[in-house]
Amino acid sequence: MCNAANHSFSCDCGFGGDTGGGGGRRWGSVSNFTANYAPPSFGWARDSGGTVESYVNPNAHCPVCGCPVFFYRSPYDGRVFFDALGWPWPKHPCTDNRREPERTTRTSLVGRQPPETTWRHKGWNPLLSLRVSHGVERSGIRGDCDGRFVDLALLAGTKIDRESPVLIRTAFPDLHEVTFLISDDLSTHPVETVAFDRRLLPVGDEALIRAANKDQSALYSVGRFLLWDLSDPGSAVPYLEAAAAQGHGEAAVDLLTLALFRRSWSGAGSSSSVSFVSRRKLTSRALR
């Protein structure tokens, strides 16, 4: 007899698996819930739950010509076939989005070479185990990329499909280019934008966009924030170097100061940052 506690999914006492008194569908059963209630699976049909191979090997066959393609189903049930993943997301020319594709298998791909993955040669990496969060002002993405976990914020107002394939290319520490898909009830669109570590939020979206585009003033703003506000010279140096290479004087001064006091930074904690700032000011005055 059931003890009315800690019910299993197969319990039919009326308080567990079958909440209708034992006579109807047993919604508590995982198989019955999936078959009778769960919404259809949307998104990108990834193999093995989302692996690097998912981005390299086509996951479907075109229902018209039979060629291997990458199949994506939008949250609005729109169906898109791509010849390759990644920007500019080339669509398959003979797509018939009214018909369901045939899923690829190892056998069906024998003798066929996958399309050249140009995105890999251009420095892009797939974001695996993707999780999308939607906040009031901005969305975020997190997952595993190139052997490390990343938790990134998107620009304010940027939308992203929950199960879109995502590719990332690092521009600078904590600042990345990203590309993914976004859909509405009419079509699916590719997007290329900027994502960044949440600690860079105080810098502002506009400055981060310009920094990703190698604007010297924006690069210096981000580098200065990392150096003086976050006391992270290791992350600041690439921004400062890029700004100095374009002739930004203040960035060059900061780099020289870092070189002069590198030993001080090697064991530096928050207590030494004030003394470093003071010495930086003295050094700047001496150089002028």
C-alpha distance (Angstrom), angle and dihedral (degrees) to the residues before:
residue distance angle dihedral
M1 . . .
C2 3.80 . .
N3 3.79 116.1 .
A4 3.84 92.0 -149.2
A5 3.81 91.9 -119.0
N6 3.80 136.1 95.0
H7 3.79 91.9 8.1
S8 3.78 120.0 -162.6
F9 3.80 120.3 -131.6
S10 3.80 88.9 -105.5
C11 3.83 94.5 54.6
D12 3.83 112.7 119.7
C13 3.81 100.2 -175.9
G14 3.79 94.0 116.6
F15 3.79 93.9 -106.2
G16 3.80 98.4 63.2
G17 3.78 130.5 34.2
D18 3.81 95.6 -7.8
T19 3.81 110.3 46.4
G20 3.77 91.8 176.1
G21 3.80 97.3 73.9
G22 3.78 98.3 -89.7
G23 3.76 99.9 -68.1
G24 3.79 107.2 88.9
R25 3.79 139.3 45.8
R26 3.76 112.0 -35.0
W27 3.81 98.5 -128.7
G28 3.79 91.6 178.0
S29 3.78 89.1 69.6
V30 3.79 110.1 98.0
S31 3.79 92.8 -141.2
N32 3.82 93.5 48.9
F33 3.80 92.3 46.1
T34 3.78 90.9 51.9
A35 3.78 94.4 45.9
N36 3.82 99.2 42.4
Y37 3.78 108.8 25.0
A38 3.80 115.3 16.2
P39 3.83 114.0 100.1
P40 3.80 118.6 -114.1
S41 3.79 116.5 -82.8
F42 3.78 111.2 -98.1
G43 3.76 132.0 -177.1
W44 3.73 132.7 48.7
A45 3.81 117.1 -15.4
R46 3.78 98.1 -128.4
D47 3.76 123.9 -177.1
S48 3.80 120.9 -126.8
G49 3.79 91.2 6.7
G50 3.79 95.2 -63.8
T51 3.79 119.8 -35.3
V52 3.78 135.2 162.5
E53 3.81 87.0 -96.6
S54 3.80 87.9 59.9
Y55 3.78 88.5 66.7
V56 3.80 95.3 43.5
N57 3.81 103.9 41.1
P58 3.82 121.7 59.0
N59 3.79 112.1 -112.3
A60 3.83 99.0 -154.8
H61 3.80 146.3 22.1
C62 3.80 121.7 -115.7
P63 3.84 107.8 -107.3
V64 3.82 89.7 -139.5
C65 3.81 106.9 45.9
G66 3.81 101.5 9.4
C67 3.82 95.2 -126.1
P68 3.81 118.2 146.0
V69 3.80 110.4 -96.4
F70 3.79 140.7 165.7
F71 3.80 109.7 -106.0
Y72 3.81 124.0 -152.9
R73 3.81 127.6 -179.4
S74 3.80 115.2 -161.4
P75 3.81 125.0 -141.2
Y76 3.83 86.0 -104.5
D77 3.82 90.7 57.0
G78 3.80 92.2 -105.4
R79 3.82 112.6 149.9
V80 3.78 123.0 -144.3
F81 3.80 130.9 -179.6
F82 3.81 120.0 -155.8
D83 3.80 128.3 -167.1
A84 3.81 88.5 -150.2
L85 3.78 138.6 3.3
G86 3.78 122.1 -117.2
W87 3.79 135.1 44.3
P88 3.01 125.7 1.2
W89 3.84 85.3 20.0
P90 3.85 98.5 -145.5
K91 3.78 110.9 -142.8
H92 3.78 119.9 -136.9
P93 3.84 107.1 -103.3
C94 3.82 99.6 -134.4
T95 3.79 98.3 44.6
D96 3.77 116.2 157.8
N97 3.78 102.5 -171.0
R98 3.79 93.0 -173.4
R99 3.78 92.6 70.4
E100 3.77 128.6 70.3
P101 3.82 115.3 -120.9
E102 3.76 125.7 -128.0
R103 3.79 112.0 -109.9
T104 3.79 115.2 -118.6
T105 3.77 123.3 -116.6
R106 3.78 131.9 -169.2
T107 3.80 88.7 -101.3
S108 3.80 94.4 51.2
L109 3.81 91.1 54.5
V110 3.79 96.3 49.8
G111 3.80 109.8 124.1
R112 3.80 93.3 12.0
Q113 3.78 120.5 108.2
P114 3.82 114.7 -143.6
P115 3.81 116.3 -119.8
E116 3.80 115.5 -85.1
T117 3.78 106.9 -85.8
T118 3.78 97.0 -134.8
W119 3.78 91.1 169.3
R120 3.80 90.0 68.6
H121 3.81 91.7 53.7
K122 3.80 89.3 50.4
G123 3.79 93.0 56.1
W124 3.81 100.7 -99.1
N125 3.81 121.4 142.9
P126 3.80 129.2 -168.5
L127 3.79 120.2 -112.1
L128 3.81 104.4 -129.6
S129 3.82 127.9 -160.8
L130 3.80 87.0 21.6
R131 3.80 120.5 -158.4
V132 3.81 120.2 -176.4
S133 3.80 122.1 -158.8
H134 3.80 125.0 -167.3
G135 3.80 118.0 -152.5
V136 3.79 131.9 179.7
E137 3.81 94.7 -95.2
R138 3.80 105.3 15.7
S139 3.78 143.9 10.7
G140 3.78 127.0 -126.3
I141 3.79 137.9 -153.3
R142 3.77 129.6 -154.3
G143 3.77 136.8 176.5
D144 3.80 144.4 100.7
C145 3.79 118.1 -45.9
D146 3.79 125.6 175.9
G147 3.79 93.1 -19.0
R148 3.81 98.3 -45.7
F149 3.80 138.2 85.0
V150 3.81 117.1 -110.9
D151 3.80 130.2 -170.9
L152 3.80 108.5 -169.1
A153 3.79 137.3 177.7
L154 3.80 121.9 -139.7
L155 3.78 125.5 -141.2
A156 3.80 114.0 -79.1
G157 3.80 111.5 -83.3
T158 3.81 94.8 16.2
K159 3.79 113.6 139.8
I160 3.79 127.6 -156.1
D161 3.80 134.0 -177.8
R162 3.78 110.0 -109.2
E163 3.81 94.4 -125.3
S164 3.78 100.3 30.8
P165 3.81 119.1 136.6
V166 3.82 107.6 -109.1
L167 3.81 128.8 -156.7
I168 3.82 123.0 -167.9
R169 3.80 132.7 -162.7
T170 3.80 119.7 -173.2
A171 3.80 114.8 -129.7
F172 3.82 98.4 173.7
P173 3.82 135.1 -18.4
D174 3.82 107.8 -56.1
L175 3.83 91.7 0.2
H176 3.81 121.4 96.2
E177 3.77 143.3 170.1
V178 3.82 112.7 -128.6
T179 3.79 135.2 -172.5
F180 3.80 128.1 -167.3
L181 3.82 143.0 135.4
I182 3.79 132.0 -81.5
S183 3.80 125.7 -172.4
D184 3.76 141.3 -164.6
D185 3.79 130.6 -179.2
L186 3.80 91.0 -80.6
S187 3.80 107.3 43.0
T188 3.81 149.5 -20.9
H189 3.79 120.3 -103.8
P190 3.81 132.2 -164.8
V191 3.80 116.9 -128.3
E192 3.80 131.3 -160.4
T193 3.80 114.4 -169.6
V194 3.81 145.6 130.1
A195 3.80 130.4 -75.0
F196 3.78 126.3 -177.2
D197 3.78 145.1 179.0
R198 3.79 110.2 -84.7
R199 3.79 92.5 -120.1
L200 3.82 87.7 72.5
L201 3.83 92.7 60.9
P202 3.86 93.1 104.0
V203 3.82 89.9 60.6
G204 3.81 90.6 67.2
D205 3.80 133.7 -124.7
E206 3.80 96.3 -95.2
A207 3.82 94.1 54.3
L208 3.81 91.5 46.4
I209 3.81 91.7 51.5
R210 3.79 90.8 50.8
A211 3.82 91.7 45.2
A212 3.80 90.4 54.1
N213 3.80 86.5 53.0
K214 3.84 90.5 53.2
D215 3.82 97.0 -108.5
Q216 3.82 105.0 167.6
S217 3.82 97.1 -142.4
A218 3.79 92.3 48.7
L219 3.80 91.5 45.9
Y220 3.78 89.4 54.0
S221 3.82 91.8 47.5
V222 3.80 91.5 55.0
G223 3.81 93.2 42.4
R224 3.80 91.9 48.7
F225 3.81 90.9 49.3
L226 3.81 92.1 51.1
L227 3.79 92.3 45.5
W228 3.80 103.4 42.7
D229 3.81 104.5 21.9
L230 3.80 100.1 36.2
S231 3.83 98.5 25.3
D232 3.80 91.0 -133.7
P233 3.82 107.4 135.9
G234 3.81 92.8 166.5
S235 3.81 91.4 64.0
A236 3.80 93.2 36.9
V237 3.81 97.5 55.8
P238 3.86 98.1 73.0
Y239 3.83 90.5 52.9
L240 3.80 92.3 46.4
E241 3.80 92.5 46.7
A242 3.81 91.8 50.5
A243 3.81 90.8 48.8
A244 3.82 93.2 45.6
A245 3.81 90.8 49.7
Q246 3.81 87.1 61.2
G247 3.79 91.8 51.3
H248 3.81 102.1 -94.7
G249 3.83 104.4 158.8
E250 3.80 99.1 -160.3
A251 3.80 91.0 51.4
A252 3.79 89.7 52.7
V253 3.82 90.6 51.2
D254 3.79 91.6 50.6
L255 3.79 91.3 50.3
L256 3.79 91.3 50.1
T257 3.79 90.4 49.1
L258 3.79 90.7 50.7
A259 3.79 90.6 50.7
L260 3.81 91.6 50.6
F261 3.78 94.3 49.8
R262 3.81 101.5 31.5
R263 3.78 91.2 122.5
S264 3.78 90.7 55.1
W265 3.81 89.8 55.2
S266 3.81 94.5 50.1
G267 3.79 93.0 78.9
A268 3.77 97.2 19.0
G269 3.76 123.3 140.4
S270 3.77 131.5 173.2
S271 3.83 91.0 -75.1
S272 3.80 92.6 61.7
S273 3.79 97.1 45.8
V274 3.81 92.2 81.7
S275 3.80 92.3 53.5
F276 3.81 89.3 47.5
V277 3.81 91.0 52.7
S278 3.80 90.1 50.3
R279 3.78 92.1 49.8
R280 3.78 90.2 47.3
K281 3.79 90.4 56.1
L282 3.79 91.2 48.9
T283 3.80 91.1 48.6
S284 3.81 92.0 48.6
R285 3.80 90.9 52.5
A286 3.80 91.3 48.4
L287 3.82 91.5 51.6
R288 3.79 92.3 52.5
